[in-house]
Amino acid sequence: MLNHPSPTLTCLLLCLLLSASGWKKAAGSLGDGRKIWQQPKPDPVIKDQSFLRDTFPSGFLWGSGTSAFQTEGSWDQEGKGPSIWDHFTHSNVRDELATETANVASDSYTRWDEDVEALEYLGVKSYYFSLSWPRLFPDGNAKGLPNTAAVEHYSRLIERLLDKRIEPIVTLYHWDLPQVLQERYGGWKNDTLVGLFEEYAAFCFKAFGSRVKYWLTMHNPYLVAVQGYGTGVHAPGETGGPAVFLIVAHNLIRAHAKAWHTYNTHFRPAQKGKVSIVLGSHWVEPQRGQATAANVELCQQSLEAALGWFANPIFGDGDYPLSFKMKHGALLPTFSPEEKLWVKTTADFFALSFGPNNLRQARSLVQYGQTVTPDLRRVLGWIKLEYGDPKVLVAEGSWFSEASVGKEDTVAIYLMKRFINQVLQAIKFEGVQVFGYSAWSLVDGFEWDHGLTVRRGLFYINFSQPNRTRTPKTTAQYYRRVVSNNGFPSDETSREIKGRFPCEFHWGIADSTLHVHFYPFSPQFTDHHLYSWNLTGDGSLRPVPGVKMQTKRAQCTDYLAIRGHLRLFASTGASHYRFALNWSLILPQGDLSNVNTDALRYYRCVLYELKKLDLEAVVILYYPTHQAPNLGLPGPLQASGGWLNHSTVEAFQEYAALCYQQLGSWVAYWITINEPNRLIDVYSNWKEKQQAAHNLLLAHAKAWRLYEREHAGNPLLGTRYEEKQSKVDYPEEMKAYLEERARVMGLPGSPLPSFTETEREELRGTLSFIALNHFTTRLVSPYLHTKGNFQQKQPPDHGCLILSDPTWSSSRLGQALVPQGLRKVLNWVSQRYGRALPIIITASGVDDQAPVEDKLRQHFLTSYLQEALKAHQLDRVNLRGFYVWKLQDRHAPQFGLFSSTHHQSKAKASIAVYREIITHGGFPEDNAVKSCRNSVTTLAPLPVAATNGELGDRTQEMRHWGLKPDRSGHGEPGLDGTGFPVPRCHSSSIYRCPVAVPADISSQCPVAVPAGSSFLCLVAAPAPFPRAPLPDGSSSPCPIAVPAGSSFPCPVAALAPDPAPVDVPTGYSAPCPVAIPALVPRAPLPYLTAPSLNPRIQYPVPLRRPGRLQFPLTIPALVPGGPVAIPAGFSSRCPVAVPAGSSSPCPITVPVGSSYPCPVAAPAPFTGALLPYLTAPVLRAPSPSRPAPVSRAPLPYLTASVLRAPSPSRL
């Protein structure tokens, strides 16, 4: 029986425990874990919820792990005794394991050196592994002689790990109890095992402790008790129910505590290691997201019934959770007051196991009616709140894959990414003290009750081959990169940029088929009666006999629906409205035999009112509904086969001709068909899919050619894409794929219809711009095709599995927010089809269930438009527009910028975000409003010839804009680097553009520039150069690059005394004020010259030319003390401004060759030694717009934005 300390020693024992273990006062207390559900769950799109790009703390303990039974094999070699798991698998206790054993497993007992090589490949700093109790002591009795071969094996492993600078983290017991102890004592049901385990632990501490700094007594005792002695799923396979597994758990806790005390008393003083226990957990969220008091309490009880069952006694108050005691009553063993003190705080850190085993059991045993979810971050946050902010080691973190997955384990990569990033978020945002993470497991092994049917290893092992070669999976490669980077460092793609879209950019709203309201709100259109009201007191209207009124002529303004609809649209600030016509409404019979003139009139009114508001319309002819029975087609056309019948192609051309004729005068852009690739998905037969796609292409071509022939003179319409296609056919990749699939299935012939030569010519070049709808991004994984994969002889359309990264933020409907996906698809389209073709994002949006504060959509707009700007500015994608989907909800809150009419059409918060981006034309540096002149916004493709993704002939591009290039091909002065015209910075109107001067400047500045100074001079800068917005808010950019990270200028200021501008070399722009960078080398200067001063001019000189800046001029001093020496022709002495702590304010000596004397501020201390040139810091207290004064010379001043001319008070 276990001996406990006497009551008289209780207080002393507690004091010794607190001092020896280094246990800190709890930052939280038991029950505080409830707060994690009581607080509103953070929105998934704010910074601390989206994927975090950051690194882990320095020294973070990256690792991987295995357990002895799962991987060692050699089950009866070199003196090893059988374990309960050997007996469990050999005796066919479970039918699922009847043919599977771990006799060889991963063969790690003999291939341990290959495991170490695998750890080296990963670059980890620790290896979590377990010792085999029956291998060290076959009879389970540690008082006897150990198995020498086993001791030598583990010694070799530990030594090799230390040689490779890999920290061993050793578990004493990972479920493989010696079978003899199960047979003799009944296993962990008998408290005799508490003492036997203590003896086994003491031997291990003594044999290996000098080389092991981290010990774990046992792994996940919850599963040992519940699965081994409750459900019987694990060895020893007993099904005793709560009465048994509660006793087992009680003995496991006491066994751990006794081992900890043994180490603390006898081994810690010399070995200075740490001891803990690995506890497993799941996670739950309140049912349906409703954090009611009842649901929160059930969530707390769910955690207490698994993790808290073992953590409360060890990390809490030494006893079981109150809810757990109330649930099990008298069946639950009790701790005496002395035992509570003895068990409490018996862990030096918190070791957590979080994986599929606990989550599976939670759904069946401790769900408590709540939602089980794999959220490692939330578990770590709960542990911090509940147990006083302990240091945490994630000893097991991973998921599983089916055995058939093999080496390409794509799903596991993204689950690993999610778990590791959740740990990083817990560290950075919740402050959880996680110091290590172990990816489970190192190699594929025997997965307990699942045998070899699942895999969890980073290294693949083929269990059908005797040679258990370790082959790194894609998960190993990914984990290796994470370890090497110490997390997820930010990259260029994740950083925001500043800039604007061009003035001709389409800021749009996209809608589906526009609903037609046939009846105007005024009855005077059709009713000629005059009515009397309430003559008889019944409130009724009665026509006045004999009176006829003249009916009012119909007007577009009488359609109240149109006015209200466009009022909503205009309030968004958008310039373009994309909507679709209803084909089946305009031509109910599918031909011109029955034209709905009322519908056409309504559409004309919409277009007319848009024009009155100076807004542009983008009209879609055919918007498929993707639903039976008609797919948006007129009924007779669908009845005759729809898009499987070629006659529909001709009918579409006839319909297009009618729309062009009736509506074309008010339409700037036409789109023939919306998303034909999605439309074909409604066809079940794969040959029908291809035939429908074929006819849709032909219908588009006929409608395009018709417009080209009869309506192309309209200047508002985009011009034809003139580049000739070398071949008009389906993509070669598509043809090869479908032909291969047909061959595998044994189907004859080509699966694709063929184009005739006439059809090819009709299709060639039939587009003026690329209209692209983009909402989300998916991941793809190779799909292994076999003849049995295809059901009913239907090949998959894509030949791949469609996946989603679980770290991506997602909407309620499951749409992932992947902003970088937009940039990637824009680049792919641009590279594949050429940069000359303009691209318009004609629909993009996300569903958001919030009625007003739609934060998800706000994040979507800013992040996706950021990526669009990157594609336009950085990648040179010819992007011309972005349309947000959509204007208004139809019913419940979803995609609309406004709520539905059922909810009073309320504006959502995202409208203000979109309108602000439109107002500024993007994301400018100065946040100034963008002013664009009214211009015709036709989409004329730029004649740029692209080769291998590079820009084409810049000369051609400039000629397109009416510019005359110089001999260098870079354009005349006043062009930026893209070839677009920008305003020049003329000498008569010099802008204040403080900028960094390039090294090849050649100009004149009337001041000698000493080392360590910063001057403001008039210089000439070479062209071309990027646009640079003016700091004073002017919309006319000064053509000089302004460096990032600038601060308020406080260098010496000097201006050219000659009012005439400096000479501008050929190919250079006119002069602009420029701040010279600090630490300029001494003469000869590579980019500035200093002519002699004019002695006839008294300084400072006001600049007479309009628009020039006027500065008080500041000159540094060389020699302190004495009167001021004035060169001939110069002005008299000036006093010196001396900051606090400097010497007395006396005149200084200005040596011959210096500029005119002015007030100077000299930093302290002011000694008699020769000083290098000093610049004048700001005398007033620093503010965010100014740098702090620098006390020593030389002064490495930064150039900066000049908001206004400095005054003497600032110098």
Rosetta blueprint (number, residue, H / E / L):
1 M L
2 L L
3 N L
4 H L
5 P L
6 S L
7 P H
8 T H
9 L H
10 T H
11 C H
12 L H
13 L H
14 L H
15 C H
16 L H
17 L H
18 L H
19 S H
20 A H
21 S H
22 G L
23 W L
24 K L
25 K L
26 A L
27 A L
28 G L
29 S L
30 L L
31 G L
32 D H
33 G H
34 R H
35 K H
36 I H
37 W H
38 Q H
39 Q L
40 P L
41 K L
42 P L
43 D L
44 P L
45 V L
46 I L
47 K L
48 D L
49 Q L
50 S L
51 F L
52 L L
53 R L
54 D L
55 T E
56 F L
57 P L
58 S L
59 G L
60 F L
61 L E
62 W E
63 G E
64 S E
65 G E
66 T L
67 S L
68 A H
69 F H
70 Q H
71 T H
72 E L
73 G L
74 S L
75 W L
76 D L
77 Q L
78 E L
79 G L
80 K L
81 G L
82 P L
83 S E
84 I H
85 W H
86 D H
87 H H
88 F H
89 T H
90 H H
91 S L
92 N L
93 V L
94 R L
95 D H
96 E H
97 L H
98 A L
99 T L
100 E L
101 T L
102 A L
103 N L
104 V L
105 A L
106 S L
107 D L
108 S L
109 Y L
110 T L
111 R L
112 W H
113 D H
114 E H
115 D H
116 V H
117 E H
118 A H
119 L H
120 E H
121 Y H
122 L H
123 G L
124 V L
125 K L
126 S E
127 Y E
128 Y E
129 F E
130 S E
131 L L
132 S L
133 W H
134 P H
135 R H
136 L H
137 F L
138 P L
139 D L
140 G L
141 N L
142 A L
143 K L
144 G L
145 L L
146 P L
147 N L
148 T H
149 A H
150 A H
151 V H
152 E H
153 H H
154 Y H
155 S H
156 R H
157 L H
158 I H
159 E H
160 R H
161 L H
162 L H
163 D H
164 K L
165 R L
166 I L
167 E E
168 P E
169 I E
170 V E
171 T E
172 L E
173 Y E
174 H L
175 W L
176 D L
177 L L
178 P E
179 Q H
180 V H
181 L H
182 Q H
183 E H
184 R H
185 Y H
186 G L
187 G H
188 W H
189 K H
190 N L
191 D L
192 T H
193 L H
194 V H
195 G H
196 L H
197 F H
198 E H
199 E H
200 Y H
201 A H
202 A H
203 F H
204 C H
205 F H
206 K H
207 A H
208 F H
209 G H
210 S H
211 R H
212 V L
213 K L
214 Y E
215 W E
216 L E
217 T E
218 M E
219 H E
220 N L
221 P H
222 Y H
223 L H
224 V H
225 A H
226 V H
227 Q H
228 G H
229 Y H
230 G H
231 T H
232 G L
233 V L
234 H L
235 A L
236 P L
237 G L
238 E L
239 T L
240 G L
241 G L
242 P H
243 A H
244 V H
245 F H
246 L H
247 I H
248 V H
249 A H
250 H H
251 N H
252 L H
253 I H
254 R H
255 A H
256 H H
257 A H
258 K H
259 A H
260 W H
261 H H
262 T H
263 Y H
264 N H
265 T H
266 H H
267 F H
268 R H
269 P H
270 A H
271 Q H
272 K L
273 G L
274 K E
275 V E
276 S E
277 I E
278 V E
279 L E
280 G E
281 S L
282 H L
283 W L
284 V E
285 E E
286 P L
287 Q H
288 R H
289 G H
290 Q L
291 A L
292 T L
293 A H
294 A H
295 N H
296 V H
297 E H
298 L H
299 C H
300 Q H
301 Q H
302 S H
303 L H
304 E H
305 A L
306 A L
307 L H
308 G H
309 W H
310 F H
311 A H
312 N H
313 P H
314 I H
315 F H
316 G L
317 D L
318 G L
319 D L
320 Y L
321 P L
322 L H
323 S H
324 F H
325 K H
326 M H
327 K H
328 H H
329 G H
330 A H
331 L H
332 L L
333 P L
334 T L
335 F L
336 S L
337 P H
338 E H
339 E H
340 K H
341 L H
342 W H
343 V H
344 K L
345 T L
346 T L
347 A L
348 D L
349 F L
350 F E
351 A E
352 L E
353 S E
354 F E
355 G L
356 P H
357 N H
358 N H
359 L H
360 R H
361 Q H
362 A H
363 R H
364 S H
365 L H
366 V L
367 Q L
368 Y L
369 G L
370 Q L
371 T E
372 V E
373 T L
374 P L
375 D L
376 L H
377 R H
378 R H
379 V H
380 L H
381 G H
382 W H
383 I H
384 K H
385 L H
386 E H
387 Y H
388 G L
389 D L
390 P L
391 K E
392 V E
393 L E
394 V E
395 A E
396 E E
397 G E
398 S L
399 W L
400 F L
401 S E
402 E E
403 A H
404 S H
405 V H
406 G L
407 K L
408 E L
409 D L
410 T H
411 V H
412 A H
413 I H
414 Y H
415 L H
416 M H
417 K H
418 R H
419 F H
420 I H
421 N H
422 Q H
423 V H
424 L H
425 Q H
426 A H
427 I H
428 K H
429 F H
430 E L
431 G L
432 V L
433 Q E
434 V E
435 F E
436 G E
437 Y E
438 S E
439 A E
440 W E
441 S L
442 L L
443 V E
444 D L
445 G L
446 F L
447 E L
448 W H
449 D H
450 H H
451 G L
452 L L
453 T L
454 V E
455 R E
456 R L
457 G L
458 L L
459 F E
460 Y E
461 I L
462 N L
463 F L
464 S L
465 Q L
466 P L
467 N L
468 R L
469 T L
470 R L
471 T E
472 P E
473 K L
474 T H
475 T H
476 A H
477 Q H
478 Y H
479 Y H
480 R H
481 R H
482 V H
483 V H
484 S H
485 N H
486 N L
487 G E
488 F L
489 P L
490 S L
491 D L
492 E H
493 T H
494 S H
495 R L
496 E L
497 I L
498 K L
499 G E
500 R E
501 F L
502 P L
503 C L
504 E L
505 F L
506 H E
507 W E
508 G E
509 I E
510 A E
511 D E
512 S E
513 T E
514 L L
515 H L
516 V L
517 H L
518 F L
519 Y L
520 P L
521 F L
522 S L
523 P H
524 Q H
525 F H
526 T L
527 D L
528 H L
529 H E
530 L E
531 Y E
532 S E
533 W E
534 N L
535 L L
536 T L
537 G L
538 D L
539 G L
540 S L
541 L E
542 R E
543 P E
544 V E
545 P E
546 G E
547 V E
548 K E
549 M L
550 Q L
551 T L
552 K L
553 R L
554 A L
555 Q L
556 C H
557 T H
558 D H
559 Y L
560 L H
561 A H
562 I H
563 R H
564 G H
565 H H
566 L H
567 R H
568 L H
569 F H
570 A H
571 S H
572 T L
573 G L
574 A L
575 S L
576 H E
577 Y E
578 R E
579 F E
580 A E
581 L L
582 N L
583 W H
584 S H
585 L H
586 I H
587 L L
588 P L
589 Q L
590 G L
591 D L
592 L L
593 S L
594 N L
595 V L
596 N L
597 T H
598 D H
599 A H
600 L H
601 R H
602 Y H
603 Y H
604 R H
605 C H
606 V H
607 L H
608 Y H
609 E H
610 L H
611 K H
612 K H
613 L L
614 D L
615 L L
616 E E
617 A E
618 V E
619 V E
620 I E
621 L E
622 Y E
623 Y L
624 P L
625 T L
626 H L
627 Q L
628 A L
629 P L
630 N L
631 L L
632 G L
633 L L
634 P L
635 G H
636 P H
637 L H
638 Q H
639 A H
640 S L
641 G L
642 G H
643 W H
644 L H
645 N L
646 H L
647 S H
648 T H
649 V H
650 E H
651 A H
652 F H
653 Q H
654 E H
655 Y H
656 A H
657 A H
658 L H
659 C H
660 Y H
661 Q H
662 Q H
663 L H
664 G H
665 S H
666 W H
667 V L
668 A L
669 Y E
670 W E
671 I E
672 T E
673 I E
674 N L
675 E L
676 P H
677 N H
678 R H
679 L H
680 I H
681 D H
682 V H
683 Y L
684 S L
685 N L
686 W H
687 K H
688 E H
689 K H
690 Q H
691 Q H
692 A H
693 A H
694 H H
695 N H
696 L H
697 L H
698 L H
699 A H
700 H H
701 A H
702 K H
703 A H
704 W H
705 R H
706 L H
707 Y H
708 E H
709 R H
710 E H
711 H L
712 A L
713 G L
714 N L
715 P L
716 L L
717 L L
718 G L
719 T L
720 R L
721 Y L
722 E L
723 E L
724 K L
725 Q L
726 S L
727 K L
728 V L
729 D L
730 Y L
731 P L
732 E H
733 E H
734 M H
735 K H
736 A H
737 Y H
738 L H
739 E H
740 E H
741 R H
742 A H
743 R H
744 V H
745 M H
746 G L
747 L L
748 P L
749 G L
750 S L
751 P L
752 L L
753 P L
754 S L
755 F L
756 T L
757 E H
758 T H
759 E H
760 R H
761 E H
762 E H
763 L H
764 R L
765 G L
766 T L
767 L L
768 S L
769 F L
770 I E
771 A E
772 L E
773 N E
774 H L
775 F L
776 T L
777 T L
778 R L
779 L E
780 V E
781 S E
782 P E
783 Y L
784 L L
785 H L
786 T L
787 K H
788 G H
789 N H
790 F L
791 Q L
792 Q L
793 K L
794 Q L
795 P L
796 P L
797 D L
798 H L
799 G L
800 C E
801 L E
802 I E
803 L E
804 S L
805 D L
806 P L
807 T L
808 W L
809 S L
810 S E
811 S L
812 R L
813 L L
814 G L
815 Q L
816 A E
817 L L
818 V L
819 P H
820 Q H
821 G H
822 L H
823 R H
824 K H
825 V H
826 L H
827 N H
828 W H
829 V H
830 S H
831 Q H
832 R H
833 Y H
834 G L
835 R L
836 A L
837 L L
838 P L
839 I E
840 I E
841 I E
842 T E
843 A E
844 S E
845 G L
846 V L
847 D L
848 D L
849 Q L
850 A L
851 P L
852 V L
853 E L
854 D L
855 K H
856 L H
857 R H
858 Q H
859 H H
860 F H
861 L H
862 T H
863 S H
864 Y H
865 L H
866 Q H
867 E H
868 A H
869 L H
870 K H
871 A H
872 H H
873 Q H
874 L L
875 D L
876 R L
877 V L
878 N L
879 L E
880 R E
881 G E
882 F E
883 Y E
884 V E
885 W E
886 K L
887 L L
888 Q E
889 D L
890 R L
891 H L
892 A L
893 P L
894 Q L
895 F L
896 G L
897 L L
898 F E
899 S L
900 S L
901 T H
902 H H
903 H H
904 Q L
905 S L
906 K L
907 A E
908 K L
909 A H
910 S H
911 I H
912 A H
913 V H
914 Y H
915 R H
916 E H
917 I H
918 I H
919 T H
920 H H
921 G L
922 G E
923 F E
924 P L
925 E L
926 D L
927 N L
928 A L
929 V L
930 K L
931 S L
932 C L
933 R L
934 N L
935 S L
936 V L
937 T L
938 T L
939 L L
940 A L
941 P L
942 L L
943 P L
944 V L
945 A L
946 A L
947 T E
948 N L
949 G L
950 E E
951 L L
952 G L
953 D L
954 R H
955 T H
956 Q H
957 E H
958 M H
959 R H
960 H H
961 W L
962 G L
963 L L
964 K L
965 P L
966 D L
967 R L
968 S L
969 G L
970 H L
971 G L
972 E L
973 P L
974 G L
975 L E
976 D L
977 G L
978 T L
979 G L
980 F L
981 P E
982 V L
983 P L
984 R L
985 C L
986 H L
987 S L
988 S L
989 S L
990 I L
991 Y L
992 R L
993 C L
994 P L
995 V L
996 A L
997 V L
998 P L
999 A L
1000 D L
1001 I L
1002 S L
1003 S E
1004 Q E
1005 C L
1006 P L
1007 V L
1008 A L
1009 V L
1010 P L
1011 A L
1012 G L
1013 S L
1014 S L
1015 F E
1016 L E
1017 C E
1018 L E
1019 V E
1020 A L
1021 A L
1022 P E
1023 A L
1024 P L
1025 F L
1026 P L
1027 R L
1028 A L
1029 P L
1030 L L
1031 P L
1032 D L
1033 G L
1034 S L
1035 S L
1036 S L
1037 P L
1038 C L
1039 P L
1040 I L
1041 A L
1042 V L
1043 P L
1044 A L
1045 G L
1046 S L
1047 S L
1048 F L
1049 P L
1050 C L
1051 P L
1052 V E
1053 A E
1054 A L
1055 L L
1056 A L
1057 P L
1058 D L
1059 P L
1060 A L
1061 P L
1062 V L
1063 D L
1064 V L
1065 P L
1066 T L
1067 G L
1068 Y E
1069 S L
1070 A L
1071 P L
1072 C E
1073 P E
1074 V E
1075 A E
1076 I L
1077 P L
1078 A L
1079 L L
1080 V L
1081 P L
1082 R L
1083 A L
1084 P L
1085 L L
1086 P L
1087 Y L
1088 L E
1089 T E
1090 A L
1091 P L
1092 S L
1093 L L
1094 N L
1095 P L
1096 R L
1097 I L
1098 Q L
1099 Y L
1100 P L
1101 V L
1102 P L
1103 L L
1104 R L
1105 R L
1106 P L
1107 G L
1108 R L
1109 L L
1110 Q L
1111 F L
1112 P L
1113 L L
1114 T L
1115 I L
1116 P L
1117 A L
1118 L L
1119 V E
1120 P L
1121 G L
1122 G L
1123 P L
1124 V L
1125 A L
1126 I L
1127 P L
1128 A L
1129 G L
1130 F L
1131 S L
1132 S L
1133 R L
1134 C L
1135 P L
1136 V L
1137 A E
1138 V L
1139 P L
1140 A L
1141 G L
1142 S L
1143 S L
1144 S L
1145 P L
1146 C L
1147 P L
1148 I L
1149 T E
1150 V L
1151 P L
1152 V L
1153 G L
1154 S L
1155 S L
1156 Y L
1157 P L
1158 C L
1159 P L
1160 V L
1161 A E
1162 A L
1163 P L
1164 A L
1165 P L
1166 F L
1167 T L
1168 G L
1169 A L
1170 L L
1171 L L
1172 P L
1173 Y L
1174 L L
1175 T L
1176 A L
1177 P L
1178 V L
1179 L L
1180 R L
1181 A L
1182 P L
1183 S L
1184 P L
1185 S L
1186 R L
1187 P L
1188 A L
1189 P L
1190 V L
1191 S L
1192 R L
1193 A L
1194 P L
1195 L L
1196 P L
1197 Y L
1198 L L
1199 T L
1200 A L
1201 S L
1202 V L
1203 L L
1204 R L
1205 A L
1206 P L
1207 S L
1208 P H
1209 S H
1210 R H
1211 L L
